[in-house]
Amino acid sequence: MQMNRYDISRDQDKKLVGRYRRDEETAQPGTGDHPAEVPMHGSYGNLLFDARWKSKRNEIMARDKERCVICQSPDELQVHHRQYQYVKSEKAFKVPWDYDNHLLITVCKSCHQRGHSKFKVPIIII
């Protein structure tokens, strides 16, 4: 299992191109949906350009027959994590492509946005 504090380097000179979370970003006890010992998930937009995520994304979309599993639309497809996994011993979330396939589903942009507006993605501490 690959763990990462979400500092992403793209080339040999270790140029920083994205940062998933900052060490100082920790959840405050009693606020939000994050347990006190889990840092804020942050933004992982730069990780979604990684070849490993693109490969995993293509695998999940092919499994789901290139359609949203909710409305069956073939338009504006995205892959949704059904949960996030925080590895306490590593003090880091798993990278997006390191999740089991059953935790990922294909959804259209509309269903994805609607789902996130209604539900919080659970964080599992492992």
Steps between C-alpha positions, in 0.01 A plus 500: 500500500641835401472771761563864440471813705373640171806697406520415132818528297487459124864489399842402622586842643207457742317809381185528711195520277225434748432456866215287625500617858721707722643361822337786687154419356347291773140468594391677811333282763123521471495676163393366163487132418864422567602320818751705699795275411441527121635799308280682251485314170580810299496533125647224289450649156862458394494129585224450245748576220729216609528212250420249776166671570421526129561126465286415803228737379491333158480157665202602715319669211546190280367279781191725526452487120578872451173604666393668823399227745217723626328644191673302221615818321814465284579874530757684716608187689707512818619239746381542857664365816231345720727552802836649584752299696732664748789283616568607857847344520608696189309817596378523141210423271548236234571642156189494276616208283585275796139414588335165437278505192184433701548841668488685167200561274436680173257791523409789273592851608141581597450191718846551654423859599155409628644214706766719660240765583281244679757270660845518653755246381588292806859496623613162623799493734713194441 
